[in-house]
Amino acid sequence: MKRFLILLMLIYSIPLQAQVVLVKEGETINNNQTGSWGGVNIPRSAPTSLLYRNNSITSVNTYGYMLQAGDEAPTSNNNNLDGEIITGNRFNWKGVNGPKVITHGLFIGYNINSTIKYNYLNNVPYAVIFKSGTNEGTNMTFTSGGCAYNICKNGKFAIRLKGINGVKILNNTFYNGDGSGWYFLLITENMDRPVPAPSTDSKVFNNIFYTTTQIPMIKIETASLAGFECDYNLYWCTVGQPTFVIDDRTLTFTQWKALGYDTHSVVLDPQFIDNENLAPKNRLDYGINVGEEWSSGLSTTATWVAGISPTTTDQNGTWQVGARIHKGTLVTTIRVTAAGGDTIIDTQNGTLQLSAEVLPDYATDRTLTWSITNNTGKAEINSSGLVTALQNGSVTAKATANDGSGIFGTLNLTISNQIIPAVDSIGNEFLSIVVTSDILEITLTDASISSKASLYNCKGELVDSKNVENETFFFEVSSFSPGLYLIVLEKREIIQVAKIIKP
């Protein structure tokens, strides 16, 4: 027991190395060195929890770095920045590009599980680089984190995986419009080491690849295809079909798909509103859900200002591709139908329930406002789409989207067999009428019996007349055209007129 206590004391006397917490936020760095520059060099001599957020780096250097958040080779500092978060930063390179320019923008070497998102890299020659590999040929492997919702504009390549495994590349926008590009995504071994090992298990989903020259979208070595997954991306080349390279062999999109990649991807112009912000004009619903961790992307109006986080928008409905996410989905179609497919109400004050199909199914606001337009007939409609007949003729029911899209759907309805009361000039009811396409059934009050009843069309032409001795009488109207008619009752000096619409 005594030996155990001494051993326990020795164990607890060993000092533990504390993790450094480092937050760099809101800094603006402007470098004017045209040759080599070490960039913003993150200290990493001890395990460090790094948050590098909402900073701005502008540089003109032809080689070196803009942000150095890792190592170039195996050293005792390796893995000291594991789990680093680099988010919301703008990298703006203003140098003169050329064959020998190798400026590294956002460099993450020999660290794993980094989260790189919401960054804008403008004209950076080597935009984002992940790297590892021992001299004996062992790579580091990501088990979390990834590279998502970044915009990489121009430059020689956007993402470089060099001897690193398991990196996720999700919902980025890659654009090249100045002819500087070699390829967007380069996945290879780390050939700097004596025994290089391929970069395996890369995952590439929901990205936009856009180029104005026919550079390869992805270049990858055969050995790095182990565990490689690539799908639900959008590709667009303004001068031809997208191409891909395996080793030194160039493949068409069809050949690339035949190997099992990008089965669900599309070749489609994303229709950017402009070539600076690279926000698509419309939603691009071609992606796949890659998890709650990555469910929030850049808003379509996000900007980069030092010290302020770019605005974000949650994925909504079908997963969108690219770095920028449209806030919601507007209604595009409304189809109005009636219960049982019927469009006629032929009972006194009868009702008919309407419903509306709202498309797309993932529209953000699917609520509607119902209204009725009385054409030759009359009806009412409530907030649930229930129509109540009031007067014979035609009406139009309308369902309008409440999302501001201006989209609506309509359905024409016919109303018949309604009893129409008629009143004189001082409001006394003197008859009621049931109107059908064949018969006018007229019921008089006692005071109107013994009248002469005349029926006139809308031109004022007499089409029928009769003496009325009973409470109820009929006009046969099956041969008459639909439209407006007047029923005129004459009893000595009293003349009463009722208007009806024949269906």
C-alpha positions in Angstrom: 0.0 0.0 0.0 2.9 2.3 0.8 4.4 1.8 -2.6 1.1 2.6 -4.3 0.7 5.9 -2.5 4.2 7.0 -3.5 3.5 6.0 -7.1 0.2 8.0 -7.1 2.0 11.1 -5.8 4.6 10.8 -8.6 1.9 10.5 -11.2 0.2 13.7 -10.1 3.4 15.6 -9.8 4.0 15.4 -13.6 3.2 18.9 -15.0 0.5 19.0 -17.8 1.0 21.2 -20.8 -1.8 23.7 -21.0 -3.5 24.6 -24.2 -3.1 28.1 -25.4 -6.3 29.9 -26.5 -5.6 32.4 -29.3 -8.2 34.6 -30.9 -7.3 36.9 -33.7 -10.3 39.0 -34.9 -10.9 42.3 -36.7 -7.3 42.8 -37.9 -6.5 44.5 -41.2 -3.1 43.6 -42.6 -1.6 45.3 -45.7 1.7 43.9 -47.1 3.7 45.8 -49.7 6.6 43.4 -50.0 6.7 42.2 -53.6 9.1 39.3 -53.0 8.8 36.7 -50.2 6.6 37.3 -47.2 5.9 35.0 -44.3 2.4 36.3 -44.0 0.5 36.3 -40.8 2.4 33.5 -39.0 0.3 31.9 -36.3 2.4 30.8 -33.2 2.3 27.1 -32.8 5.1 26.1 -30.4 2.5 24.8 -28.0 -1.0 23.2 -28.4 -3.2 26.1 -29.4 -6.9 26.6 -29.8 -7.0 29.0 -32.7 -9.9 31.2 -33.8 -8.9 33.4 -36.7 -12.0 35.3 -37.5 -13.2 38.3 -39.6 -9.8 39.6 -40.6 -8.5 41.2 -43.8 -5.2 40.4 -45.5 -4.0 42.3 -48.6 -0.7 41.4 -50.2 1.4 41.7 -53.3 4.1 39.0 -52.5 5.1 36.6 -55.3 5.9 33.7 -53.0 5.5 32.8 -49.3 2.2 33.1 -47.5 -0.7 35.3 -46.6 -1.8 33.3 -43.6 0.6 30.6 -42.3 -1.5 28.5 -40.0 0.6 25.3 -40.2 3.9 23.7 -41.1 5.6 22.7 -44.3 7.3 19.6 -43.0 7.3 17.2 -40.0 8.5 19.2 -36.9 7.8 19.2 -33.2 5.2 21.9 -33.8 3.0 19.6 -35.9 -0.6 19.1 -34.7 -0.4 22.1 -32.3 -3.2 23.8 -34.3 -5.4 20.8 -34.6 -9.1 21.9 -34.7 -8.2 25.5 -35.7 -11.2 27.6 -37.0 -10.5 30.1 -39.8 -13.7 31.9 -40.7 -15.1 35.1 -42.2 -11.7 36.4 -43.5 -11.0 38.2 -46.8 -7.7 37.5 -48.6 -7.0 39.9 -51.4 -3.9 39.4 -53.5 -2.9 42.4 -55.7 0.4 41.2 -57.1 1.3 40.5 -60.7 0.6 36.9 -61.6 3.0 34.8 -63.6 4.5 31.3 -64.0 6.8 31.7 -61.1 4.3 33.1 -58.6 3.5 30.6 -55.8 1.9 32.8 -53.1 0.1 30.6 -50.6 -3.1 32.2 -49.4 -4.6 30.2 -46.6 -2.1 27.5 -45.6 -2.9 24.7 -43.2 0.0 22.2 -43.0 0.5 19.3 -40.7 -2.7 19.9 -38.6 -6.0 18.1 -38.8 -9.7 18.8 -38.2 -9.5 22.4 -39.2 -12.7 24.2 -40.0 -12.2 26.6 -42.9 -15.4 28.5 -43.9 -17.0 31.7 -45.0 -13.7 33.1 -46.4 -13.3 35.1 -49.6 -10.0 34.6 -51.5 -9.7 37.0 -54.3 -7.0 36.5 -57.0 -4.9 34.4 -54.5 -2.5 32.2 -56.7 -2.5 29.1 -54.4 -5.7 29.8 -52.5 -6.2 27.1 -49.8 -3.6 24.3 -49.1 -4.0 21.3 -46.8 -0.8 19.3 -46.4 0.9 16.5 -44.3 3.1 13.4 -44.7 6.0 11.8 -42.8 9.3 10.9 -44.4 8.1 7.3 -44.1 4.9 7.9 -46.1 2.2 8.3 -43.4 -0.4 11.0 -43.8 -2.5 12.7 -41.3 -6.3 12.1 -41.4 -9.1 14.5 -40.8 -11.9 13.0 -38.6 -13.9 16.2 -38.4 -13.9 19.8 -39.8 -13.5 20.6 -43.4 -13.5 23.4 -46.0 -17.0 24.8 -46.7 -18.8 27.9 -47.9 -15.7 29.7 -49.1 -15.4 31.7 -52.3 -12.2 31.3 -54.3 -12.0 33.7 -57.2 -9.3 33.5 -59.9 -5.8 32.2 -59.0 -4.0 29.1 -60.2 -6.0 26.7 -58.0 -8.7 27.0 -55.3 -8.0 23.9 -53.1 -4.9 21.8 -52.8 -4.8 18.5 -50.9 -1.2 17.4 -50.6 -0.6 14.2 -48.7 -3.7 14.6 -46.4 -6.6 12.3 -45.9 -10.3 12.7 -45.2 -10.8 16.3 -46.0 -14.3 17.4 -46.8 -14.8 20.1 -49.5 -18.4 21.3 -49.3 -20.5 24.1 -50.7 -17.7 26.2 -52.0 -17.9 28.5 -55.0 -14.8 28.3 -57.3 -14.6 30.9 -60.1 -11.9 31.7 -62.7 -12.5 34.4 -65.2 -9.1 35.9 -65.8 -7.3 33.0 -67.5 -5.0 32.4 -64.6 -6.4 29.0 -63.6 -4.6 25.6 -63.8 -7.5 23.7 -62.2 -9.8 24.3 -59.3 -9.1 21.2 -57.1 -5.8 19.4 -57.0 -5.5 16.2 -55.0 -2.1 14.4 -54.9 0.5 12.8 -52.7 3.1 15.0 -50.9 5.9 14.6 -53.3 8.2 16.7 -51.0 8.7 13.7 -48.7 11.1 10.8 -49.4 8.2 8.3 -49.3 5.1 10.2 -50.5 1.6 8.9 -49.8 -1.6 9.7 -51.7 -4.4 11.9 -50.3 -7.2 9.5 -49.8 -10.9 9.6 -48.7 -11.5 13.2 -49.9 -15.2 14.2 -50.1 -16.4 16.8 -52.6 -20.0 17.8 -52.5 -22.3 20.7 -53.3 -19.7 23.0 -54.9 -19.9 25.3 -57.8 -17.1 25.2 -60.4 -17.2 28.0 -63.0 -14.5 28.9 -65.5 -14.3 31.0 -68.7 -11.4 28.9 -70.0 -11.4 25.2 -70.3 -9.3 24.4 -67.3 -9.8 21.0 -65.6 -12.3 21.2 -62.8 -10.5 18.5 -60.7 -7.1 17.0 -61.1 -6.4 13.9 -59.0 -3.9 11.0 -59.0 -5.0 7.5 -59.4 -3.8 6.5 -56.0 -5.8 9.3 -54.4 -9.0 7.9 -55.8 -9.1 5.5 -52.8 -12.2 6.5 -50.8 -12.7 9.6 -53.0 -16.4 10.7 -53.3 -17.5 13.5 -55.6 -21.2 14.3 -56.3 -24.0 16.8 -56.3 -21.8 19.6 -57.7 -22.5 22.2 -60.4 -20.1 22.6 -63.2 -20.0 25.3 -65.9 -17.4 26.2 -68.6 -18.4 29.1 -70.9 -16.3 27.8 -73.7 -17.1 24.1 -73.7 -17.8 21.1 -71.6 -16.1 20.6 -68.2 -13.0 18.4 -68.1 -11.2 16.4 -65.5 -7.8 14.9 -65.2 -6.6 11.7 -63.6 -2.9 11.5 -63.6 -2.1 13.0 -67.0 -5.3 11.8 -68.7 -7.9 14.4 -69.6 -11.5 13.2 -69.3 -14.8 14.6 -70.5 -17.7 14.9 -68.1 -19.2 11.8 -69.6 -16.0 9.8 -69.1 -15.6 11.1 -65.6 -19.2 10.1 -64.7 -18.7 6.7 -66.2 -16.1 6.1 -63.5 -18.8 6.6 -60.9 -18.2 10.3 -60.0 -20.7 13.2 -60.1 -23.7 10.9 -60.8 -26.1 13.5 -59.6 -24.1 16.6 -60.6 -25.3 19.1 -63.3 -23.7 21.1 -66.0 -25.5 24.4 -65.7 -24.9 28.1 -65.8 -25.3 29.4 -62.2 -26.2 32.8 -63.6 -24.2 34.9 -61.1 -25.7 38.3 -60.6 -22.2 39.7 -61.0 -18.6 38.3 -61.1 -17.5 39.9 -57.8 -20.0 38.7 -55.3 -20.8 35.5 -57.2 -24.3 35.2 -55.9 -26.6 33.1 -58.2 -29.6 34.9 -59.5 -31.9 32.1 -58.4 -31.7 29.1 -56.0 -29.6 26.2 -57.2 -31.3 23.3 -55.6 -28.9 20.5 -56.8 -27.1 19.6 -53.5 -27.4 17.0 -50.9 -27.8 17.4 -47.1 -24.3 17.0 -45.6 -25.3 17.4 -42.0 -26.4 20.0 -39.4 -22.8 21.2 -38.9 -22.8 22.5 -42.4 -26.4 23.7 -42.6 -25.6 27.5 -42.7 -24.0 29.2 -45.6 -23.2 32.7 -46.8 -26.2 34.9 -47.4 -26.6 36.2 -51.0 -25.7 39.7 -49.7 -22.8 38.8 -47.4 -19.8 41.1 -47.4 -16.4 41.0 -45.8 -15.6 43.8 -43.4 -12.9 43.4 -40.8 -14.4 42.8 -37.4 -17.8 41.9 -38.7 -19.0 38.4 -39.5 -20.4 37.9 -43.0 -24.1 37.3 -42.8 -25.3 33.7 -43.1 -28.5 31.9 -44.2 -29.6 28.5 -43.2 -30.2 25.9 -45.9 -33.9 25.6 -46.5 -35.8 23.0 -48.5 -33.7 21.1 -51.0 -30.0 21.7 -50.2 -28.5 24.4 -52.4 -25.0 24.2 -54.0 -22.3 26.9 -53.7 -21.2 29.2 -50.9 -24.1 31.6 -51.1 -27.6 30.4 -50.0 -30.9 32.0 -51.0 -32.9 32.8 -47.9 -36.1 31.2 -48.8 -38.1 29.7 -51.6 -40.9 31.7 -53.3 -44.0 30.0 -54.5 -43.9 29.4 -58.3 -47.3 27.7 -59.0 -50.7 27.5 -57.4 -53.3 25.1 -58.7 -56.9 25.5 -57.4 -59.3 22.6 -57.4 -62.7 21.9 -56.0 -63.8 18.9 -53.9 -64.7 16.1 -56.2 -63.6 18.0 -59.2 -67.0 19.8 -59.4 -67.2 23.4 -60.4 -71.0 23.9 -60.1 -73.1 25.0 -57.1 -76.7 24.3 -57.9 -78.5 24.3 -54.5 -79.8 27.3 -52.7 -76.9 29.0 -50.8 -74.9 25.8 -51.5 -71.2 25.5 -50.6 -68.2 24.1 -52.3 -64.8 23.5 -50.7 -61.8 24.6 -52.7 -58.2 23.6 -52.1 -54.9 24.7 -53.6 -51.7 22.9 -54.5 -48.7 25.1 -53.7 -45.4 24.5 -55.5 -42.6 23.9 -54.9 -43.3 21.7 -51.9 -40.4 23.4 -50.1 -41.7 27.0 -50.6 -40.8 28.9 -47.4 -44.2 30.6 -47.0 -47.0 28.4 -48.3 -49.9 30.4 -46.8 -52.6 31.8 -49.1 -55.3 34.5 -49.2 -58.6 33.4 -50.8 -60.8 35.9 -52.7 -63.8 35.8 -55.1 -64.5 37.9 -58.2 -68.2 38.1 -59.0 -68.6 38.0 -62.8 -72.3 37.4 -63.7 -73.0 35.6 -60.5 -72.3 36.2 -56.8 -70.7 34.2 -54.1 -68.6 34.5 -50.9 -65.5 32.7 -49.9 -63.9 32.3 -46.5 -60.3 32.1 -45.4 -60.3 28.4 -45.8 -61.5 28.4 -49.4 -65.2 27.5 -48.7 -67.4 29.1 -51.4 -71.0 30.0 -50.6 -73.4 30.6 -53.5 -75.5 33.8 -53.4 -76.7 34.5 -57.0 -76.8 32.7 -60.3 -74.1 33.2 -62.8 -70.3 32.7 -63.0 -67.7 33.7 -60.3 -63.9 33.2 -60.2 -62.2 32.0 -57.0 -58.6 33.1 -56.5 -55.9 31.8 -54.2 -52.9 34.3 -53.8 -49.6 33.5 -52.2 -48.7 35.6 -49.2 -44.9 35.5 -49.8 -44.8 38.5 -52.1 -44.2 36.5 -55.2 -47.4 37.7 -56.8 -48.3 34.1 -57.8 -52.0 33.1 -57.8 -54.3 30.4 -59.0 -57.9 30.7 -60.1 -60.9 28.5 -60.7 -64.1 29.4 -62.5 -67.4 28.3 -60.9 -71.0 28.3 -62.1 -73.8 29.0 -59.7 -77.5 28.1 -60.5 -80.8 27.5 -58.8 -80.5 30.4 -56.5 -83.6 32.2 -55.3 -83.3 35.9 -56.1 -85.5 38.2 -54.1 -86.6 41.4 -55.8 -87.6 44.6 -54.0 -89.3 47.8 -55.1 -88.1 51.3 -54.7 -89.0 51.5 -51.1 -87.5 48.1 -50.2 -90.6 45.9 -50.2 -90.1 42.4 -51.6 -92.5 41.7 -54.4 -91.1 38.4 -55.9 -88.4 35.8 -55.7 -86.9 33.9 -58.6 -85.2 30.6 -59.2 -83.2 30.7 -62.3 -82.0 27.8 -64.4 -80.9 27.5 -68.0 -84.3 26.2 -68.9 -86.9 27.7 -66.6 -87.5 30.9 -64.6 -89.6 30.0 -61.6 -91.2 33.2 -60.2 -93.0 33.5 -56.9 -95.0 36.6 -56.3 -96.2 38.3 -53.1 -100.0 38.6 -52.7 -99.9 42.2 -53.7 -98.4 41.4 -57.1 -100.9 38.7 -58.2 -103.1 39.6 -61.2 -100.2 41.4 -62.8 -99.1 41.2 -66.4 -95.6 39.7 -66.5 -93.3 40.6 -69.4 -89.8 39.3 -70.1 -87.3 41.5 -72.0 -83.7 40.7 -73.1 -80.8 43.0 -72.7 -81.6 44.8 -75.9 -85.0 45.8 -74.6 -86.8 43.4 -76.9 -89.9 41.6 -75.5 -89.3 37.9 -75.7 -92.3 36.6 -73.7 -95.3 37.8 -71.7 -98.3 36.4 -69.7 -101.0 37.3 -67.3 -100.4 36.1 -63.8 -103.2 34.8 -61.7 -101.3 32.5 -59.4 -98.6 32.9 -56.8 -96.1 31.0 -58.9 -95.6 31.0 -62.6 -92.9 30.1 -65.1 -91.1 31.4 -68.2 -89.6 28.8 -70.5 -86.2 30.1 -71.5 -84.3 27.0 -72.7 -84.1 28.5 -76.3 -82.9 31.9 -75.1 -79.3 33.0 -75.0 -77.5 33.3 -71.7 -77.3 36.8 -70.3 -79.2 39.6 -68.7 -83.0 39.7 -68.7 -85.7 42.0 -67.1 -89.0 40.8 -65.6 -91.5 43.6 -65.7 -94.7 43.3 -63.6 -97.5 45.7 -64.5 -100.6 46.1 -62.3 -102.7 49.2 -63.2 -100.4 52.2 -62.6 -97.8 50.1 -60.6 -94.7 48.9 -62.5 -92.1 46.7 -60.8 -88.9 45.5 -62.5 -86.5 42.6 -61.5 -83.2 41.8 -63.2 -82.0 38.2 -63.6 -79.0 36.5 -65.2 -79.7 33.4 -67.3 -76.9 30.9 -67.2 
